[in-house]
Amino acid sequence: MSAAPLDLDPSAAASLADKAYVAIRDRLIMLDIRPGDPIDDDDLAQDLGVGRTPVREALKRLEGDRLVVSYPRRGTFATGMDISDLAHISDIRAQLEPLAARRAAERAVRTARAELEDLASRIQHLDVGRIDRTELMRWDLAVHRSIYRAAGNPHLEDVLIRYDNLATRIFCLFLDRLPTVDEHVREHVDLLRAIAAGDADRADDLAREHVLGFERAIREVI
């Protein structure tokens, strides 16, 4: 079974700049472009099959996401990572991820609940022994995007996507040293089903523990 796409927004990118943004963001999050790497917009444009203008527009958006940084006369680079970022990001996510899970449990429409239940079943039946760890992280991203969308608050969704992207970069940096990536992904099954069932208190608790468990897992290997 293949992973769901990284970007699950049903209003899928239509413009070339949007498509470039999603593609470059994927590479940055999954560390195909490593922290500190220089970014050549000509090479990216050729690789993505678009012009330089859409790539430059995408890079401006990604700078706002803290995924790239531009320096006068030096160029654009993938942002570096400092382990101190982990505490700052987790502090925010530990407050907002439970809120999103709670709101999704309270407000999700019937079709969204059915989608979350279906996603839970698909993850439950993943053959994690045969799936690349990077692909497992795509499942992780897919779950979080689905929950944020089901919460029905676009402003909360925007904030959480930004910080989940940054958290995933950190996770991917240590992916080869983490022994429990499959468990981390499987935790989503109970969370998704709590939301689908409308159990807001349980969804809140599970989302918080998921975020805190993520931070603990990283700290154990650094």
PATIVEX-819962 format. One record per residue (C-alpha): x, y, z; residue in three letters; residue number from 1. Coordinates in Angstrom, 3 decimals. Layout:
<atoms>
{xx->X; yy->Y; zz->Z; rest->ALA; nr->NUM};
...
</atoms>
This chain:
<atoms>
{xx->0.000; yy->0.000; zz->0.000; rest->MET; nr->1};
{xx->1.488; yy->3.353; zz->-0.947; rest->SER; nr->2};
{xx->1.442; yy->6.399; zz->1.264; rest->ALA; nr->3};
{xx->-1.075; yy->9.144; zz->0.833; rest->ALA; nr->4};
{xx->0.263; yy->12.268; zz->-0.878; rest->PRO; nr->5};
{xx->2.168; yy->14.710; zz->1.268; rest->LEU; nr->6};
{xx->-0.258; yy->17.491; zz->0.436; rest->ASP; nr->7};
{xx->-3.822; yy->16.360; zz->1.113; rest->LEU; nr->8};
{xx->-5.540; yy->19.703; zz->0.652; rest->ASP; nr->9};
{xx->-8.577; yy->19.031; zz->-1.540; rest->PRO; nr->10};
{xx->-8.107; yy->22.482; zz->-3.118; rest->SER; nr->11};
{xx->-4.953; yy->21.033; zz->-4.676; rest->ALA; nr->12};
{xx->-2.374; yy->23.421; zz->-6.059; rest->ALA; nr->13};
{xx->-3.415; yy->24.688; zz->-9.475; rest->ALA; nr->14};
{xx->-0.897; yy->27.401; zz->-10.351; rest->SER; nr->15};
{xx->2.688; yy->26.629; zz->-11.283; rest->LEU; nr->16};
{xx->3.878; yy->28.575; zz->-8.246; rest->ALA; nr->17};
{xx->1.639; yy->26.482; zz->-5.989; rest->ASP; nr->18};
{xx->2.877; yy->23.261; zz->-7.548; rest->LYS; nr->19};
{xx->6.485; yy->24.394; zz->-7.174; rest->ALA; nr->20};
{xx->5.793; yy->25.333; zz->-3.562; rest->TYR; nr->21};
{xx->4.383; yy->21.902; zz->-2.696; rest->VAL; nr->22};
{xx->7.188; yy->20.050; zz->-4.494; rest->ALA; nr->23};
{xx->10.011; yy->22.072; zz->-2.933; rest->ILE; nr->24};
{xx->8.367; yy->21.975; zz->0.488; rest->ARG; nr->25};
{xx->8.231; yy->18.178; zz->0.229; rest->ASP; nr->26};
{xx->11.949; yy->17.996; zz->-0.518; rest->ARG; nr->27};
{xx->12.784; yy->20.314; zz->2.368; rest->LEU; nr->28};
{xx->10.601; yy->18.512; zz->4.899; rest->ILE; nr->29};
{xx->11.805; yy->15.052; zz->3.948; rest->MET; nr->30};
{xx->15.429; yy->16.284; zz->3.810; rest->LEU; nr->31};
{xx->15.955; yy->15.570; zz->0.130; rest->ASP; nr->32};
{xx->17.280; yy->19.116; zz->0.434; rest->ILE; nr->33};
{xx->19.396; yy->19.002; zz->3.582; rest->ARG; nr->34};
{xx->19.611; yy->21.757; zz->6.221; rest->PRO; nr->35};
{xx->22.078; yy->24.379; zz->5.091; rest->GLY; nr->36};
{xx->22.105; yy->23.254; zz->1.460; rest->ASP; nr->37};
{xx->22.224; yy->26.052; zz->-1.134; rest->PRO; nr->38};
{xx->19.163; yy->26.252; zz->-3.348; rest->ILE; nr->39};
{xx->19.657; yy->26.921; zz->-7.040; rest->ASP; nr->40};
{xx->16.413; yy->28.198; zz->-8.513; rest->ASP; nr->41};
{xx->17.577; yy->27.443; zz->-12.064; rest->ASP; nr->42};
{xx->18.251; yy->23.801; zz->-11.212; rest->ASP; nr->43};
{xx->14.938; yy->23.504; zz->-9.359; rest->LEU; nr->44};
{xx->13.015; yy->25.056; zz->-12.233; rest->ALA; nr->45};
{xx->14.550; yy->22.631; zz->-14.704; rest->GLN; nr->46};
{xx->14.001; yy->19.659; zz->-12.409; rest->ASP; nr->47};
{xx->10.352; yy->20.567; zz->-11.764; rest->LEU; nr->48};
{xx->9.636; yy->21.471; zz->-15.365; rest->GLY; nr->49};
{xx->8.550; yy->25.041; zz->-14.579; rest->VAL; nr->50};
{xx->9.994; yy->28.498; zz->-15.112; rest->GLY; nr->51};
{xx->12.197; yy->30.395; zz->-12.686; rest->ARG; nr->52};
{xx->9.391; yy->32.791; zz->-11.708; rest->THR; nr->53};
{xx->7.148; yy->30.112; zz->-10.102; rest->PRO; nr->54};
{xx->10.170; yy->28.726; zz->-8.245; rest->VAL; nr->55};
{xx->11.115; yy->32.162; zz->-6.933; rest->ARG; nr->56};
{xx->7.526; yy->32.782; zz->-5.807; rest->GLU; nr->57};
{xx->7.541; yy->29.402; zz->-4.065; rest->ALA; nr->58};
{xx->10.825; yy->30.161; zz->-2.312; rest->LEU; nr->59};
{xx->9.406; yy->33.427; zz->-0.970; rest->LYS; nr->60};
{xx->6.525; yy->31.486; zz->0.591; rest->ARG; nr->61};
{xx->8.914; yy->28.888; zz->1.989; rest->LEU; nr->62};
{xx->10.974; yy->31.612; zz->3.604; rest->GLU; nr->63};
{xx->7.833; yy->32.665; zz->5.460; rest->GLY; nr->64};
{xx->7.461; yy->29.034; zz->6.549; rest->ASP; nr->65};
{xx->11.022; yy->29.127; zz->7.972; rest->ARG; nr->66};
{xx->12.073; yy->26.348; zz->5.606; rest->LEU; nr->67};
{xx->14.465; yy->28.474; zz->3.560; rest->VAL; nr->68};
{xx->16.432; yy->31.628; zz->4.269; rest->VAL; nr->69};
{xx->17.804; yy->34.184; zz->1.823; rest->SER; nr->70};
{xx->20.921; yy->36.295; zz->2.284; rest->TYR; nr->71};
{xx->21.816; yy->39.330; zz->0.167; rest->PRO; nr->72};
{xx->24.598; yy->38.542; zz->-2.330; rest->ARG; nr->73};
{xx->24.861; yy->34.989; zz->-0.979; rest->ARG; nr->74};
{xx->21.692; yy->33.321; zz->-2.179; rest->GLY; nr->75};
{xx->18.994; yy->31.077; zz->-0.721; rest->THR; nr->76};
{xx->19.599; yy->28.113; zz->1.578; rest->PHE; nr->77};
{xx->17.574; yy->25.473; zz->3.358; rest->ALA; nr->78};
{xx->17.303; yy->26.616; zz->6.949; rest->THR; nr->79};
{xx->19.617; yy->24.981; zz->9.425; rest->GLY; nr->80};
{xx->18.367; yy->23.050; zz->12.439; rest->MET; nr->81};
{xx->19.264; yy->23.548; zz->16.056; rest->ASP; nr->82};
{xx->18.105; yy->21.014; zz->18.621; rest->ILE; nr->83};
{xx->16.863; yy->23.908; zz->20.764; rest->SER; nr->84};
{xx->14.180; yy->24.323; zz->18.088; rest->ASP; nr->85};
{xx->12.671; yy->21.031; zz->19.253; rest->LEU; nr->86};
{xx->11.580; yy->22.422; zz->22.622; rest->ALA; nr->87};
{xx->10.143; yy->25.586; zz->21.080; rest->HIS; nr->88};
{xx->8.199; yy->23.676; zz->18.417; rest->ILE; nr->89};
{xx->6.954; yy->21.048; zz->20.870; rest->SER; nr->90};
{xx->5.806; yy->23.772; zz->23.263; rest->ASP; nr->91};
{xx->3.514; yy->25.157; zz->20.574; rest->ILE; nr->92};
{xx->2.356; yy->21.799; zz->19.218; rest->ARG; nr->93};
{xx->1.562; yy->20.432; zz->22.702; rest->ALA; nr->94};
{xx->-1.013; yy->23.207; zz->23.022; rest->GLN; nr->95};
{xx->-2.424; yy->23.327; zz->19.506; rest->LEU; nr->96};
{xx->-2.425; yy->19.684; zz->18.358; rest->GLU; nr->97};
{xx->-4.819; yy->18.662; zz->21.177; rest->PRO; nr->98};
{xx->-7.006; yy->21.654; zz->20.344; rest->LEU; nr->99};
{xx->-7.207; yy->20.596; zz->16.703; rest->ALA; nr->100};
{xx->-8.017; yy->17.009; zz->17.688; rest->ALA; nr->101};
{xx->-10.719; yy->18.203; zz->20.101; rest->ARG; nr->102};
{xx->-12.299; yy->20.514; zz->17.545; rest->ARG; nr->103};
{xx->-12.217; yy->17.799; zz->14.901; rest->ALA; nr->104};
{xx->-13.992; yy->15.407; zz->17.286; rest->ALA; nr->105};
{xx->-16.594; yy->18.048; zz->18.065; rest->GLU; nr->106};
{xx->-17.132; yy->19.557; zz->14.633; rest->ARG; nr->107};
{xx->-16.128; yy->17.182; zz->11.844; rest->ALA; nr->108};
{xx->-18.890; yy->16.491; zz->9.355; rest->VAL; nr->109};
{xx->-19.984; yy->12.937; zz->8.610; rest->ARG; nr->110};
{xx->-17.892; yy->12.605; zz->5.471; rest->THR; nr->111};
{xx->-14.771; yy->13.798; zz->7.307; rest->ALA; nr->112};
{xx->-15.366; yy->11.279; zz->10.110; rest->ARG; nr->113};
{xx->-15.673; yy->8.508; zz->7.551; rest->ALA; nr->114};
{xx->-12.404; yy->9.609; zz->5.927; rest->GLU; nr->115};
{xx->-10.621; yy->9.602; zz->9.294; rest->LEU; nr->116};
{xx->-11.928; yy->6.120; zz->10.089; rest->GLU; nr->117};
{xx->-10.793; yy->4.912; zz->6.674; rest->ASP; nr->118};
{xx->-7.339; yy->6.413; zz->7.220; rest->LEU; nr->119};
{xx->-7.131; yy->4.674; zz->10.614; rest->ALA; nr->120};
{xx->-7.933; yy->1.318; zz->8.982; rest->SER; nr->121};
{xx->-5.346; yy->1.839; zz->6.257; rest->ARG; nr->122};
{xx->-2.638; yy->2.625; zz->8.798; rest->ILE; nr->123};
{xx->-3.646; yy->-0.310; zz->10.991; rest->GLN; nr->124};
{xx->-3.104; yy->-2.661; zz->8.064; rest->HIS; nr->125};
{xx->0.188; yy->-1.206; zz->6.869; rest->LEU; nr->126};
{xx->2.977; yy->-3.740; zz->6.552; rest->ASP; nr->127};
{xx->5.471; yy->-1.540; zz->8.378; rest->VAL; nr->128};
{xx->8.250; yy->-4.070; zz->7.931; rest->GLY; nr->129};
{xx->8.170; yy->-3.516; zz->4.188; rest->ARG; nr->130};
{xx->7.670; yy->0.240; zz->4.126; rest->ILE; nr->131};
{xx->10.524; yy->2.696; zz->3.928; rest->ASP; nr->132};
{xx->10.782; yy->4.913; zz->7.002; rest->ARG; nr->133};
{xx->10.515; yy->8.038; zz->4.893; rest->THR; nr->134};
{xx->7.226; yy->6.749; zz->3.518; rest->GLU; nr->135};
{xx->6.037; yy->6.111; zz->7.067; rest->LEU; nr->136};
{xx->6.661; yy->9.778; zz->7.772; rest->MET; nr->137};
{xx->4.451; yy->10.638; zz->4.830; rest->ARG; nr->138};
{xx->1.666; yy->8.705; zz->6.513; rest->TRP; nr->139};
{xx->2.352; yy->10.742; zz->9.644; rest->ASP; nr->140};
{xx->2.011; yy->13.968; zz->7.679; rest->LEU; nr->141};
{xx->-1.148; yy->12.705; zz->5.996; rest->ALA; nr->142};
{xx->-2.790; yy->12.014; zz->9.359; rest->VAL; nr->143};
{xx->-1.983; yy->15.412; zz->10.779; rest->HIS; nr->144};
{xx->-3.198; yy->17.232; zz->7.661; rest->ARG; nr->145};
{xx->-6.481; yy->15.310; zz->7.798; rest->SER; nr->146};
{xx->-7.049; yy->16.189; zz->11.452; rest->ILE; nr->147};
{xx->-6.251; yy->19.862; zz->10.942; rest->TYR; nr->148};
{xx->-8.685; yy->20.062; zz->8.057; rest->ARG; nr->149};
{xx->-11.417; yy->18.227; zz->9.986; rest->ALA; nr->150};
{xx->-11.104; yy->20.761; zz->12.828; rest->ALA; nr->151};
{xx->-12.742; yy->23.316; zz->10.559; rest->GLY; nr->152};
{xx->-10.556; yy->26.277; zz->11.539; rest->ASN; nr->153};
{xx->-8.387; yy->27.410; zz->8.613; rest->PRO; nr->154};
{xx->-6.263; yy->29.698; zz->10.786; rest->HIS; nr->155};
{xx->-5.462; yy->26.897; zz->13.221; rest->LEU; nr->156};
{xx->-4.792; yy->24.622; zz->10.236; rest->GLU; nr->157};
{xx->-2.281; yy->27.056; zz->8.741; rest->ASP; nr->158};
{xx->-0.358; yy->27.416; zz->11.988; rest->VAL; nr->159};
{xx->-0.246; yy->23.692; zz->12.664; rest->LEU; nr->160};
{xx->0.868; yy->22.787; zz->9.157; rest->ILE; nr->161};
{xx->3.792; yy->25.171; zz->9.555; rest->ARG; nr->162};
{xx->4.932; yy->23.690; zz->12.859; rest->TYR; nr->163};
{xx->4.255; yy->20.096; zz->11.835; rest->ASP; nr->164};
{xx->6.509; yy->20.671; zz->8.828; rest->ASN; nr->165};
{xx->9.284; yy->21.922; zz->11.084; rest->LEU; nr->166};
{xx->8.802; yy->19.040; zz->13.527; rest->ALA; nr->167};
{xx->8.906; yy->16.501; zz->10.702; rest->THR; nr->168};
{xx->12.236; yy->17.905; zz->9.483; rest->ARG; nr->169};
{xx->13.676; yy->17.268; zz->12.944; rest->ILE; nr->170};
{xx->12.209; yy->13.772; zz->13.041; rest->PHE; nr->171};
{xx->13.656; yy->12.969; zz->9.620; rest->CYS; nr->172};
{xx->17.076; yy->14.182; zz->10.716; rest->LEU; nr->173};
{xx->17.170; yy->11.413; zz->13.334; rest->PHE; nr->174};
{xx->15.059; yy->8.867; zz->11.461; rest->LEU; nr->175};
{xx->17.808; yy->6.262; zz->11.085; rest->ASP; nr->176};
{xx->18.480; yy->6.336; zz->14.833; rest->ARG; nr->177};
{xx->14.885; yy->6.069; zz->16.020; rest->LEU; nr->178};
{xx->13.790; yy->2.512; zz->16.850; rest->PRO; nr->179};
{xx->10.065; yy->3.211; zz->17.183; rest->THR; nr->180};
{xx->9.019; yy->5.051; zz->14.030; rest->VAL; nr->181};
{xx->6.410; yy->2.390; zz->13.268; rest->ASP; nr->182};
{xx->4.919; yy->2.742; zz->16.761; rest->GLU; nr->183};
{xx->4.822; yy->6.509; zz->16.358; rest->HIS; nr->184};
{xx->2.801; yy->6.137; zz->13.165; rest->VAL; nr->185};
{xx->0.513; yy->3.428; zz->14.575; rest->ARG; nr->186};
{xx->-0.410; yy->5.713; zz->17.491; rest->GLU; nr->187};
{xx->-2.551; yy->7.564; zz->14.997; rest->HIS; nr->188};
{xx->-5.026; yy->4.695; zz->14.737; rest->VAL; nr->189};
{xx->-6.527; yy->5.293; zz->18.185; rest->ASP; nr->190};
{xx->-6.367; yy->9.058; zz->17.731; rest->LEU; nr->191};
{xx->-8.184; yy->8.997; zz->14.402; rest->LEU; nr->192};
{xx->-10.858; yy->6.662; zz->15.757; rest->ARG; nr->193};
{xx->-11.406; yy->8.809; zz->18.845; rest->ALA; nr->194};
{xx->-12.000; yy->11.793; zz->16.581; rest->ILE; nr->195};
{xx->-14.248; yy->9.839; zz->14.230; rest->ALA; nr->196};
{xx->-16.288; yy->8.672; zz->17.242; rest->ALA; nr->197};
{xx->-16.625; yy->12.214; zz->18.580; rest->GLY; nr->198};
{xx->-14.688; yy->11.467; zz->21.786; rest->ASP; nr->199};
{xx->-13.155; yy->14.916; zz->22.229; rest->ALA; nr->200};
{xx->-11.527; yy->14.290; zz->25.634; rest->ASP; nr->201};
{xx->-9.757; yy->11.136; zz->24.470; rest->ARG; nr->202};
{xx->-8.696; yy->12.772; zz->21.203; rest->ALA; nr->203};
{xx->-7.247; yy->15.697; zz->23.165; rest->ASP; nr->204};
{xx->-5.281; yy->13.375; zz->25.471; rest->ASP; nr->205};
{xx->-3.965; yy->11.172; zz->22.666; rest->LEU; nr->206};
{xx->-2.859; yy->14.139; zz->20.548; rest->ALA; nr->207};
{xx->-0.940; yy->15.657; zz->23.463; rest->ARG; nr->208};
{xx->0.801; yy->12.394; zz->24.309; rest->GLU; nr->209};
{xx->1.689; yy->11.894; zz->20.655; rest->HIS; nr->210};
{xx->3.474; yy->15.253; zz->20.520; rest->VAL; nr->211};
{xx->5.255; yy->14.756; zz->23.842; rest->LEU; nr->212};
{xx->6.231; yy->11.215; zz->22.856; rest->GLY; nr->213};
{xx->7.758; yy->12.593; zz->19.671; rest->PHE; nr->214};
{xx->9.944; yy->14.954; zz->21.677; rest->GLU; nr->215};
{xx->10.966; yy->12.213; zz->24.129; rest->ARG; nr->216};
{xx->11.920; yy->9.854; zz->21.288; rest->ALA; nr->217};
{xx->14.204; yy->12.477; zz->19.751; rest->ILE; nr->218};
{xx->15.842; yy->13.397; zz->23.041; rest->ARG; nr->219};
{xx->16.629; yy->9.761; zz->23.776; rest->GLU; nr->220};
{xx->18.893; yy->9.534; zz->20.711; rest->VAL; nr->221};
{xx->20.689; yy->12.861; zz->20.857; rest->ILE; nr->222};
</atoms>
